[in-house]
Amino acid sequence: MSHLSKRNKICYVLGILALVFVASLPAFRSGIYQGHDLSFHLGRIQAIAEELRTGHFPVRYESSAWYGHGYVSTTFYGNIFLYIPALLYMAGLPVWRAYNIYLILVNLFTVLVGFYSFKGIFNSHKWGFLATGIYTLAGYRLSNLYVRTALGEYTAMIFVPLVIYGVYRIYVSKGKYSTIRLIMPLIIGTTGLIQSHILTTELIAAFVFIFAVINFKTTIACIKELLLALVAILGVNAFFLIPFIDAYTSMDLYINTHLSQTSIRADGLYMCQLFGTLTMGRGSSYPWTAEGEGYLNIGILTIICFAAIVLQLILAFAKKNWRQIVKKSASFKMIVTLFCFGLLAAWMSTVYFPWDAFAGNSAVDQLMSSVQYPWRYVMIVTVCFTICGVYAIRFFCSRLVEKSAEKVVAINRIDKHFVAVLALVGAIAVVATAYFDYTLSWGNVTVANQDADINWADKLYLIDGTDRDLLDNTDIEVDGNKVTLPVFAYENMHVFDAEGNELAYTVGQNNCIQVTYDGDYTQLTVKFIEPLSWRVSEVVSLICVIGLVVVYNKKNKR
């Protein structure tokens, strides 16, 4: 904002703070509304804190999960941002308050990153701010925050606009920046996605790949920058990707054996939800129905954006003078592409998409079904229609003043139109958010525990065949010299006797560690130890981060 007037800077700062406040209202409480995944994420925060206390860094394993049997969700689920609430919990805050502080920080960075990204896409502070407001208060995002409490997904939504801007910047602004400055938004945005939510990363990566294929000629012209960005992304995130791939391919877990065997179509949305104007702050997930699933209504802000871009497309092809304008616009072609992406994602989020064809164990089946719930694609719908809708609204405002004789008069009229649009959209957003907050507070249970639930872990990363009903038994089972320890036999587990000698083990009852031992079995200890390849990947990531910082600073000085 360096080139803006002091008055404009103050206005944008106040606008940003207002957005954060409105989005964070339910977090300014002495407790948290009980969301769908809340127990899981509170448990993750506490488990990370516990592992950090024992000197384990980075955290790859939750030793206290499943009554002490252990769990490996942190190997598969990026947790670097959860170190913030974990440190707050270690400092003495109750886990619910640490979570609320984290949620407010997520809203703050969603607005800041969104404003930076959208103003870059529109080359305009004011239209970028409008898009930021629509995206921040979109119904699906609010549901992720407070109903689904989908911490990984709503954290990833911070970076989705930055990835889109990063791709746009490479394709449109090549030559305006040094290479490192050109590709940095894409590197940071993609890294944020990977470290937040791997499923969101997969969705965005698929659509970016389709975009690259559609714009094949431009992709070839930018191939050097794209490949450099890819190498940098892989290097910076090697410390997560290498362990993730190694663990996923070496272990038979529920997530890579049973999850994809049944169709996920039953959890898709219906048309009444895609065009549901008011997003509710309560509900649950039910198969083959929209009843009780009002929290998945797409929301009026996204619908307004959809209506705006549809109207523009109709008029652009119906009116000859408008058709000539849009034909000459390179940005309009990208908007059409984004609109088509939004339509495709909307279809894939519904029961009308042929999800039954992807029920099986093939690589394609596992990739498609890994999304778990079709309505995750609404995130793609939200960001695509937000950009398209704001583009259309800006186009309408510019057409209203195109006949102005004086340039200054035209600019002033555009500003007046923008203020009117901002006031109208803002009023609608506040009313829709107030309805969401009211329904959120009505009937939802408030959680205000000092610590997370003991049974917080889910089943996704359990070893295939594990009987969860037997895991509350934490006794050591002894049959002669066969000792079964109440710890899962994951890869990279090591057993030591009292003298520190490592013992070989096999997989025993209920996928627990079994050793042959004649001594005092109560002195046996089990440790999760990272393999050398994981440690090397951490060094690679550290070197890449330092290298990027050094190169970026040198280019800036020049």
C-alpha positions in Angstrom: 0.0 0.0 0.0 3.0 2.3 -0.3 1.6 4.4 -3.1 -1.8 4.9 -1.5 -2.8 8.1 0.3 -2.8 8.2 4.1 -6.6 8.3 4.1 -7.0 5.3 1.9 -4.5 3.4 4.0 -6.5 4.1 7.1 -9.7 3.0 5.3 -8.2 -0.3 4.2 -6.7 -1.0 7.6 -10.1 -0.4 9.2 -11.8 -2.5 6.6 -9.4 -5.4 7.2 -9.9 -5.2 11.0 -13.7 -5.1 10.5 -13.6 -8.2 8.3 -11.4 -10.1 10.8 -13.8 -9.1 13.7 -17.0 -10.1 11.9 -15.5 -13.5 10.8 -14.1 -14.1 14.3 -17.1 -13.2 16.4 -17.9 -16.8 17.5 -14.2 -17.1 18.7 -14.5 -14.2 21.1 -16.0 -16.5 23.7 -15.0 -18.5 26.8 -15.3 -21.8 24.9 -15.8 -23.3 21.4 -19.0 -24.6 19.8 -18.7 -28.3 19.4 -17.9 -28.8 15.7 -17.7 -32.0 13.8 -13.9 -32.5 13.9 -13.2 -30.4 17.0 -12.1 -33.2 19.3 -9.6 -34.5 16.7 -7.9 -31.1 16.2 -7.8 -30.3 19.9 -6.2 -33.7 20.4 -3.7 -32.9 17.7 -2.8 -29.6 19.3 -2.3 -31.3 22.7 -0.4 -34.2 21.3 2.1 -31.9 19.5 2.6 -30.0 22.8 3.3 -33.3 24.6 5.8 -34.5 22.0 7.6 -31.1 22.0 7.9 -31.3 25.8 9.7 -34.6 25.5 12.1 -33.1 22.9 10.6 -34.6 19.8 11.0 -32.2 16.9 9.6 -32.2 14.3 6.6 -34.1 15.6 6.0 -37.2 13.5 4.2 -39.5 16.0 1.5 -39.0 18.8 2.6 -41.5 21.5 -0.4 -40.8 23.8 -3.1 -41.3 21.2 -5.5 -44.3 21.3 -4.9 -44.8 25.0 -1.1 -44.9 24.5 -1.1 -47.2 21.5 0.2 -44.3 19.4 -0.8 -42.8 16.1 0.9 -41.3 13.0 -1.6 -38.7 11.8 1.1 -36.0 12.0 3.1 -37.9 9.3 0.2 -37.6 6.9 -1.3 -34.3 8.1 0.7 -31.2 7.9 1.1 -29.7 11.4 3.6 -26.9 11.2 1.0 -24.2 11.8 -0.4 -26.1 14.8 2.9 -25.5 16.7 1.4 -22.0 17.4 -1.6 -23.2 19.5 0.6 -26.1 20.9 3.1 -23.5 22.2 0.2 -21.5 23.7 -1.0 -24.7 25.4 2.5 -25.4 26.7 2.5 -21.9 28.1 -0.5 -22.8 30.3 -3.5 -21.8 28.2 -6.4 -24.3 28.1 -6.5 -26.1 24.8 -9.8 -24.4 23.8 -8.4 -20.9 24.2 -5.3 -21.8 22.3 -7.6 -23.0 19.5 -9.7 -19.8 19.5 -6.5 -17.7 19.3 -5.4 -19.8 16.4 -8.7 -19.4 14.7 -8.6 -15.6 15.0 -5.1 -15.6 13.5 -6.3 -17.7 10.6 -9.0 -15.1 9.9 -6.4 -12.3 10.1 -4.1 -14.0 7.6 -7.0 -15.1 5.4 -7.8 -11.4 5.0 -4.2 -10.2 4.6 -3.2 -12.9 2.1 -6.5 -12.6 0.3 -6.2 -8.9 0.0 -2.6 -9.2 -1.4 -3.6 -11.9 -3.8 -6.9 -10.4 -5.1 -5.5 -6.9 -5.5 -2.8 -8.5 -7.6 -5.2 -10.4 -9.7 -7.4 -7.3 -10.3 -4.6 -4.8 -10.2 -6.8 -2.8 -7.9 -6.9 -2.3 -4.1 -10.6 -1.6 -4.0 -11.7 -4.5 -6.1 -9.2 -6.7 -4.3 -10.8 -5.7 -1.0 -14.3 -6.5 -2.3 -13.2 -10.0 -3.4 -11.4 -10.4 0.0 -14.6 -9.6 1.9 -16.7 -12.0 -0.2 -14.2 -14.8 0.1 -13.6 -14.3 3.9 -17.4 -14.4 4.7 -18.4 -17.0 2.2 -20.8 -19.6 3.6 -18.6 -22.6 3.0 -15.6 -21.0 4.7 -17.7 -20.0 7.8 -19.0 -23.6 8.0 -15.4 -24.9 7.9 -14.5 -22.6 10.7 -17.3 -23.2 13.1 -19.5 -26.2 12.1 -17.2 -28.6 10.5 -14.2 -27.2 12.5 -12.1 -28.4 9.6 -8.9 -26.9 10.8 -6.7 -28.2 8.0 -9.0 -27.1 5.3 -9.8 -23.6 6.6 -6.1 -23.1 7.2 -5.4 -24.1 3.6 -8.0 -21.6 2.4 -5.6 -18.9 3.5 -3.3 -19.9 0.7 -5.7 -20.8 -2.1 -6.0 -17.2 -3.5 -2.2 -16.9 -3.3 -1.7 -20.0 -5.4 -4.2 -18.6 -8.0 -2.4 -15.3 -8.0 1.0 -17.1 -8.2 -0.1 -18.9 -11.4 -1.7 -15.8 -12.8 1.4 -13.8 -12.1 3.7 -16.2 -13.9 1.4 -16.4 -17.0 0.7 -12.7 -17.2 3.6 -10.8 -15.6 6.6 -12.6 -17.0 9.3 -10.0 -17.6 8.0 -7.5 -15.1 9.8 -9.1 -12.2 13.0 -11.1 -11.6 12.4 -14.8 -11.7 12.6 -15.3 -8.0 10.1 -12.5 -7.3 7.9 -13.8 -10.1 7.5 -17.3 -8.7 7.6 -16.6 -5.0 3.8 -16.2 -4.5 3.3 -19.6 -6.0 6.0 -21.2 -3.9 4.7 -19.7 -0.6 1.1 -20.4 -1.5 1.7 -24.0 -2.4 3.9 -24.6 0.6 1.0 -23.2 2.8 -1.4 -25.7 1.2 0.9 -28.7 1.6 1.6 -27.8 5.3 -2.1 -27.3 6.0 -4.2 -29.9 4.2 -2.9 -32.4 1.6 -6.4 -33.0 0.2 -6.9 -29.4 -0.6 -3.4 -29.5 -2.2 -4.5 -32.3 -4.5 -7.7 -30.5 -5.5 -5.9 -27.3 -6.4 -3.0 -29.2 -8.1 -5.5 -31.0 -10.4 -7.1 -27.7 -11.5 -3.8 -26.0 -12.0 -2.7 -28.9 -14.2 -5.9 -28.6 -16.3 -5.3 -24.9 -16.6 -1.7 -25.5 -17.8 -2.9 -27.9 -20.4 -5.7 -25.6 -21.6 -3.1 -22.8 -22.0 -0.5 -25.0 -23.5 1.3 -22.4 -25.6 1.6 -20.0 -22.7 2.7 -22.9 -20.4 5.5 -23.7 -22.8 6.6 -20.0 -22.8 6.7 -20.1 -19.0 8.0 -23.6 -18.6 11.3 -22.4 -17.0 9.6 -20.4 -14.3 7.0 -23.2 -13.6 9.7 -25.8 -13.3 11.8 -23.6 -11.0 8.8 -23.1 -8.8 8.1 -26.8 -8.8 11.6 -27.7 -7.8 11.6 -25.0 -5.1 8.2 -26.3 -3.7 9.4 -29.9 -3.6 12.7 -28.8 -1.9 11.1 -26.6 0.7 8.5 -29.3 1.5 10.7 -32.3 1.3 10.7 -32.6 5.1 6.9 -33.4 4.9 6.6 -35.0 1.5 9.3 -37.7 1.8 8.0 -39.0 5.1 4.4 -38.8 3.8 5.2 -40.8 0.6 7.4 -43.3 2.5 4.8 -44.0 5.2 1.8 -44.1 2.7 3.5 -46.6 0.4 5.0 -48.8 3.2 2.1 -49.4 5.5 -1.4 -50.8 5.0 -3.7 -48.3 6.7 -7.4 -47.7 6.6 -6.9 -44.6 4.5 -5.1 -46.5 1.7 -7.0 -49.9 1.8 -10.7 -49.5 2.7 -11.5 -45.8 2.3 -11.8 -46.0 -1.5 -13.7 -49.3 -1.7 -17.2 -47.6 -1.4 -18.6 -44.8 -3.4 -18.7 -41.3 -1.9 -21.6 -40.2 -4.0 -24.1 -40.5 -1.2 -22.5 -37.5 0.6 -22.8 -35.2 -2.5 -24.9 -32.0 -2.5 -28.3 -31.4 -4.1 -29.3 -28.4 -6.2 -31.1 -26.8 -3.2 -27.8 -26.6 -1.4 -25.8 -25.3 -4.4 -28.4 -22.5 -4.6 -29.0 -22.3 -0.8 -28.9 -18.5 0.0 -28.4 -18.8 3.8 -25.8 -21.0 5.3 -26.8 -22.4 8.7 -24.5 -22.7 11.7 -25.5 -26.2 12.6 -26.2 -29.6 11.2 -24.5 -32.9 10.4 -23.7 -35.1 7.4 -26.3 -37.5 6.2 -26.2 -39.7 3.1 -28.7 -39.2 0.3 -30.4 -36.2 1.7 -30.1 -32.4 2.2 -32.2 -32.5 5.3 -30.2 -31.2 8.3 -27.3 -30.2 6.0 -28.0 -26.4 5.8 -24.5 -25.7 6.8 -23.4 -26.9 3.3 -25.6 -24.3 1.6 -23.3 -22.4 -0.7 -24.4 -18.9 0.6 -25.8 -15.8 -0.9 -22.4 -14.1 -1.5 -21.2 -16.9 -3.8 -24.6 -17.0 -5.5 -24.4 -13.2 -6.2 -21.0 -13.7 -7.8 -22.4 -16.6 -9.9 -25.3 -14.5 -11.0 -23.0 -11.5 -11.9 -20.7 -13.6 -14.1 -23.6 -15.4 -15.8 -25.2 -12.0 -16.6 -21.9 -10.7 -18.0 -21.4 -13.7 -20.2 -25.0 -13.4 -21.6 -24.6 -9.7 -22.3 -21.1 -10.1 -23.7 -22.3 -12.5 -26.3 -25.6 -10.8 -26.9 -24.5 -7.2 -27.4 -22.1 -6.6 -30.3 -20.2 -3.7 -28.7 -19.6 -5.7 -25.5 -18.6 -8.7 -27.6 -15.8 -6.7 -29.2 -14.5 -5.5 -25.8 -14.3 -8.9 -24.2 -12.7 -10.5 -27.4 -9.8 -8.2 -27.0 -9.4 -8.9 -23.3 -6.9 -11.6 -22.3 -8.1 -11.5 -18.7 -11.7 -12.3 -19.9 -10.4 -15.6 -21.3 -9.0 -16.5 -17.9 -12.2 -15.5 -16.2 -14.1 -17.8 -18.6 -11.7 -20.6 -17.7 -12.2 -20.0 -14.0 -16.0 -19.9 -14.5 -15.8 -23.3 -16.2 -13.6 -24.6 -13.3 -16.3 -23.4 -10.9 -19.0 -25.2 -12.8 -17.0 -28.4 -13.0 -16.3 -28.2 -9.3 -19.9 -27.6 -8.5 -20.9 -30.6 -10.5 -18.3 -32.8 -8.8 -19.6 -31.6 -5.4 -23.0 -33.1 -6.0 -24.8 -36.5 -6.1 -25.2 -36.0 -9.8 -21.5 -36.7 -10.5 -20.7 -40.3 -11.3 -18.8 -41.0 -8.2 -19.8 -44.7 -8.3 -17.3 -45.2 -11.1 -14.5 -44.5 -8.7 -15.2 -47.1 -6.0 -12.3 -49.5 -6.1 -8.7 -50.0 -5.3 -7.0 -48.6 -8.4 -4.7 -45.6 -8.2 -7.3 -43.5 -9.9 -10.0 -44.7 -7.5 -7.8 -43.9 -4.5 -7.0 -40.5 -5.8 -10.6 -39.5 -6.6 -12.1 -41.0 -3.4 -9.4 -39.5 -1.2 -11.5 -36.3 -1.1 -13.8 -38.3 1.3 -16.7 -35.9 0.8 -17.7 -34.5 -2.6 -18.7 -31.2 -1.1 -15.1 -30.4 -0.5 -15.1 -29.1 -4.1 -17.3 -26.2 -2.9 -14.0 -24.6 -1.8 -13.0 -24.5 -5.5 -16.5 -23.1 -6.4 -16.2 -20.4 -3.8 -12.8 -19.0 -4.9 -13.5 -19.3 -8.7 -16.9 -17.6 -8.5 -15.6 -14.9 -6.2 -13.0 -13.9 -8.7 -15.4 -14.2 -11.7 -18.2 -12.3 -9.9 -16.0 -9.4 -8.8 -14.6 -9.2 -12.3 -18.1 -9.0 -13.7 -19.2 -6.3 -11.2 -16.2 -4.2 -12.0 -16.9 -4.6 -15.7 -20.5 -3.4 -15.2 -19.3 -0.4 -13.2 -16.8 0.6 -15.9 -19.4 0.3 -18.6 -21.7 2.6 -16.7 -19.2 5.5 -17.0 -17.6 4.7 -20.4 -19.3 7.7 -22.0 -18.0 10.3 -19.5 -16.4 13.2 -21.3 -13.7 13.8 -18.7 -11.4 11.2 -17.3 -11.5 12.6 -13.8 -15.3 12.6 -13.8 -15.2 8.9 -15.0 -12.9 7.9 -12.2 -15.0 9.7 -9.6 -18.1 7.9 -10.9 -16.4 4.5 -10.8 -15.4 5.2 -7.2 -19.0 6.1 -6.3 -20.3 3.0 -8.0 -17.7 1.0 -6.1 -18.8 2.5 -2.8 -22.4 1.7 -3.6 -21.5 -1.9 -4.5 -19.3 -2.3 -1.4 -22.1 -1.0 0.9 -24.7 -3.3 -0.7 -22.5 -6.4 -0.6 -21.3 -5.5 2.9 -24.8 -5.2 4.2 -25.8 -8.6 2.6 -22.6 -10.2 4.0 -23.3 -8.9 7.6 -26.9 -10.1 7.5 -25.9 -13.5 6.1 -23.1 -13.9 8.7 -25.5 -12.8 11.5 -27.9 -15.5 10.5 -25.1 -18.0 10.5 -23.9 -16.9 13.9 -27.4 -17.0 15.3 -28.1 -20.5 14.1 -24.6 -21.5 15.3 -25.3 -20.3 18.9 -28.8 -21.9 18.9 -28.6 -25.4 20.2 -24.8 -26.1 19.8 -22.9 -27.4 22.8 -20.0 -25.3 24.1 -16.7 -27.0 24.8 -14.5 -25.4 27.5 -12.2 -28.2 28.7 -8.7 -27.6 29.9 -7.4 -30.6 27.9 -8.5 -32.5 24.9 -10.6 -35.7 25.0 -8.6 -38.9 25.6 -10.1 -40.6 22.7 -9.6 -37.8 20.1 -7.9 -39.9 17.4 -9.8 -41.0 14.3 -9.5 -44.2 12.3 -8.0 -43.0 9.1 -4.4 -43.9 10.0 -5.0 -47.0 12.0 -3.3 -50.2 10.7 -5.6 -52.2 8.5 -7.6 -54.7 10.6 -7.3 -52.9 13.9 -10.3 -53.5 16.3 -10.9 -50.1 17.9 -13.2 -51.6 20.5 -10.2 -53.4 22.1 -7.9 -50.4 22.3 -9.0 -49.2 25.8 -7.2 -52.3 27.1 -3.6 -51.1 27.9 -2.4 -54.2 29.7 0.7 -56.0 28.7 -0.2 -59.5 27.5 2.3 -62.3 28.4 2.1 -65.8 26.9 5.3 -67.6 28.0 8.1 -65.6 26.6 5.8 -63.8 24.1 5.2 -60.3 25.2 2.5 -58.2 23.5 2.9 -54.5 24.3 -0.1 -52.1 24.0 1.6 -50.1 21.2 0.9 -50.2 17.5 3.5 -51.9 15.3 3.9 -48.9 12.9 6.9 -48.6 10.7 9.9 -47.0 12.4 9.0 -48.3 15.9 11.9 -49.6 18.0 11.9 -51.7 21.2 14.6 -51.5 23.8 15.3 -53.5 27.0 16.5 -51.9 30.3 20.2 -52.0 29.1 19.3 -50.2 25.9 19.6 -53.2 23.6 17.2 -53.1 20.7 14.9 -56.1 20.3 13.3 -57.5 17.2 9.6 -57.6 17.2 6.7 -59.0 15.1 3.1 -57.8 14.7 0.9 -59.4 17.4 -2.7 -59.3 18.5 -4.7 -56.3 17.2 -1.6 -55.0 15.3 0.4 -54.4 18.5 4.1 -55.0 19.0 5.1 -58.5 20.1 8.6 -59.4 21.3 10.2 -62.6 22.5 11.7 -61.7 25.9 12.5 -63.6 29.1 13.5 -60.7 31.3 11.5 -58.1 33.1 9.0 -57.0 30.4 7.9 -54.0 32.5 11.3 -52.4 31.7 10.8 -52.5 28.0 10.5 -49.2 26.2 9.2 -48.3 22.7 10.4 -45.4 20.7 9.4 -43.9 17.3 12.7 -43.1 15.5 12.8 -41.3 12.2 14.8 -43.1 9.4 17.9 -41.5 7.9 16.0 -40.5 4.7 13.6 -38.4 6.8 16.4 -36.6 8.5 18.1 -35.9 5.2 14.8 -34.5 3.8 14.7 -32.1 6.8 18.2 -30.8 5.9 17.2 -30.4 2.3 14.2 -28.3 3.2 16.3 -26.1 5.5 18.9 -25.6 2.8 16.2 -24.7 0.3 14.5 -22.2 2.6 17.8 -20.5 3.3 18.8 -20.5 -0.4 15.4 -18.9 -1.4 15.8 -16.2 1.3 19.3 -15.3 0.2 18.6 -15.2 -3.5 15.4 -13.2 -3.0 17.2 -10.6 -0.8 20.0 -10.3 -3.4 17.5 -9.7 -6.2 15.7 -7.1 -4.1 18.9 -5.2 -3.4 19.7 -5.1 -7.1 
